[in-house]
């Protein structure tokens, strides 16, 4: 088996809960991982030479992200950058694992039947997970569910997405062996699906300082 180096990953986003959950899960899986929502202090709190991967949440202002990317890449050209698909810890982890181990091939979503199809060239362990967020007055609450898990033989397989996973704003990750595919499995939420209009409450400050290596 080819050894894959797990990137030292910094998550820059807004929500405290999903970032902490993602960083903790990544550390448990052997990654160096930290998280911050102090956008203006990223370059003060972290040494760019330590970073292999930076995952930016969607609520990082575009111009600020551009400046951070330029500054980090100028110091450490090997750093790679990802855009987070949603403020869901398990989804962020799946994105990092897809980046690290490669994208699982042969996976498609059929929205009319709410099924995920996959074609395996050989038997493999397959884990299918649904990811979404439930909106609350304070901030979205991340949710995830294991849809299917087990060894599957070579061939074509269909996995039904359960009703518990909402039709809007949901994602799926399909892990086949070590490779992962992350995909959206429903349209984006409607404006009235989110929290009531108005400025959202300030998030809990997060700046983790876990060691990059164990």
C-alpha positions in Angstrom: 0.0 0.0 0.0 1.3 3.5 -0.9 1.9 5.7 2.1 0.0 9.0 1.9 1.2 11.9 3.9 -1.7 13.6 5.7 -1.5 17.4 5.2 -1.2 19.8 8.1 -4.6 21.5 7.7 -5.9 24.8 8.9 -9.6 25.4 8.7 -10.6 29.1 8.4 -14.3 29.7 8.8 -17.0 31.2 11.0 -18.9 28.5 13.0 -17.2 27.3 16.1 -18.9 23.9 16.4 -18.2 22.5 12.9 -14.6 23.7 12.8 -13.9 22.2 16.2 -15.5 19.0 15.2 -13.6 18.8 11.9 -10.3 19.6 13.5 -10.9 17.0 16.3 -11.8 14.3 13.8 -8.9 15.0 11.5 -6.5 14.8 14.5 -8.0 11.5 15.5 -7.3 10.3 12.0 -3.6 11.3 12.1 -3.7 14.7 10.6 -2.2 17.9 12.0 -5.2 20.1 12.2 -6.2 23.5 13.6 -9.1 25.9 13.2 -9.8 29.6 13.5 -12.5 32.1 12.9 -10.3 35.1 13.7 -9.9 36.1 10.1 -7.8 39.2 10.8 -5.2 37.2 12.9 -4.6 34.1 10.7 -1.1 35.3 9.7 -0.3 36.3 13.3 -1.6 33.1 14.9 -0.1 30.6 12.5 3.2 30.2 10.7 2.5 29.8 7.0 5.5 27.5 6.7 3.7 24.9 8.8 0.7 24.7 6.4 0.1 22.1 3.8 -3.6 22.8 3.3 -5.9 25.7 4.1 -9.7 25.1 3.9 -11.7 28.3 3.7 -15.4 28.4 4.7 -17.9 30.3 2.6 -18.3 33.1 5.1 -14.7 34.2 4.8 -14.9 37.5 2.7 -13.7 37.0 -0.8 -11.1 39.8 -0.8 -9.7 38.7 2.6 -9.4 35.2 1.4 -7.5 36.4 -1.7 -5.1 38.4 0.5 -4.5 35.4 2.8 -3.9 33.0 -0.1 -1.4 35.4 -1.6 0.4 35.9 1.6 0.5 32.2 2.6 1.5 31.1 -0.9 4.2 33.8 -1.1 5.8 32.3 2.1 5.0 28.7 1.4 4.3 27.9 -2.3 3.5 24.2 -1.6 0.4 25.2 0.4 -2.9 24.1 -1.3 -6.3 25.8 -0.8 -9.8 24.3 -0.7 -13.3 25.9 -0.5 -15.5 24.4 2.1 -18.9 23.3 0.8 -20.8 23.9 4.0 -20.4 24.5 7.7 -20.7 20.8 8.6 -17.7 19.2 10.4 -18.1 15.8 8.9 -18.4 17.3 5.4 -15.2 19.3 5.9 -13.4 16.2 7.0 -14.6 14.3 3.9 -13.3 17.2 1.7 -9.9 17.0 3.3 -9.8 13.2 2.9 -10.8 13.5 -0.8 -8.0 16.0 -1.3 -5.5 13.7 0.5 -6.3 10.3 -0.9 -7.9 11.1 -4.2 -11.5 11.1 -5.6 -13.4 7.9 -5.7 -14.4 7.2 -9.3 -17.6 5.9 -10.8 -20.1 7.6 -8.5 -23.3 9.4 -9.7 -26.4 10.9 -8.0 -29.9 10.4 -9.5 -32.0 13.2 -7.9 -35.4 11.9 -9.2 -35.0 8.5 -7.3 -32.7 9.9 -4.6 -30.1 7.2 -5.2 -26.4 7.1 -5.3 -25.0 4.8 -8.0 -21.4 3.4 -7.9 -19.5 1.0 -10.1 -16.7 -0.9 -8.4 -13.9 -2.6 -10.4 -13.2 -4.9 -7.5 -14.7 -5.6 -4.0 -14.1 -2.8 -1.5 -15.3 -1.4 1.7 -17.8 1.4 1.0 -19.1 4.0 3.5 -21.8 6.4 2.4 -22.6 9.4 4.6 -25.2 12.1 4.3 -24.4 15.7 5.6 -26.7 18.6 6.1 -27.4 21.5 8.5 -30.5 22.3 10.5 -31.1 26.0 10.9 -31.7 27.4 14.4 -32.1 31.1 15.6 -28.5 31.2 16.7 -26.5 29.3 14.0 -26.9 26.2 11.8 -26.6 22.8 13.6 -24.5 20.3 11.6 -26.0 16.9 11.1 -24.7 13.7 9.5 -25.9 10.1 9.1 -24.2 6.9 7.9 -26.4 5.8 5.0 -24.5 2.6 4.2 -21.4 0.9 5.4 -19.9 -2.5 4.5 -18.0 -4.6 2.0 -19.4 -4.6 -1.5 -18.4 -6.9 -4.4 -17.3 -5.7 -7.8 -20.2 -4.4 -10.0 -22.8 -1.7 -10.0 -24.6 -0.8 -6.8 -27.4 1.6 -5.8 -27.8 3.2 -2.4 -31.0 5.0 -1.5 -30.7 8.3 0.3 -33.0 8.1 3.4 -35.8 10.5 4.1 -34.0 11.8 7.1 -31.6 13.6 4.7 -33.4 16.7 3.5 -33.9 17.3 -0.2 -32.3 20.8 -0.1 -28.9 21.8 1.1 -27.6 18.2 1.6 -24.3 16.6 0.6 -23.0 13.0 0.5 -19.6 11.6 0.8 -18.8 8.1 -0.6 -15.7 6.5 0.6 -14.4 3.5 -1.4 -11.4 2.0 0.2 -9.2 5.0 0.9 -10.6 7.3 -1.8 -13.6 9.6 -1.2 -16.0 11.5 -3.4 -18.0 14.5 -2.0 -21.0 15.7 -3.9 -24.1 17.8 -3.5 -27.3 15.7 -3.5 -29.9 18.4 -3.5 -30.4 22.0 -4.6 -29.2 24.8 -2.4 -31.6 25.9 0.4 -34.2 28.6 -0.5 -33.7 31.9 1.3 -36.6 31.2 3.6 -35.0 27.9 4.7 -32.4 29.8 6.6 -32.5 31.8 9.8 -34.7 34.9 10.1 -33.4 38.1 8.4 -31.0 40.2 10.4 -27.4 40.2 11.5 -26.5 36.8 12.9 -25.0 36.7 16.4 -21.3 36.9 16.7 -19.7 33.5 16.7 -17.8 32.1 19.6 -14.1 33.0 19.0 -12.0 30.0 18.0 -8.2 29.8 17.6 -6.9 26.3 18.3 -3.2 25.7 18.9 -2.8 22.0 18.7 0.7 20.7 17.7 1.0 19.8 14.0 2.7 16.5 14.8 2.0 14.1 17.6 
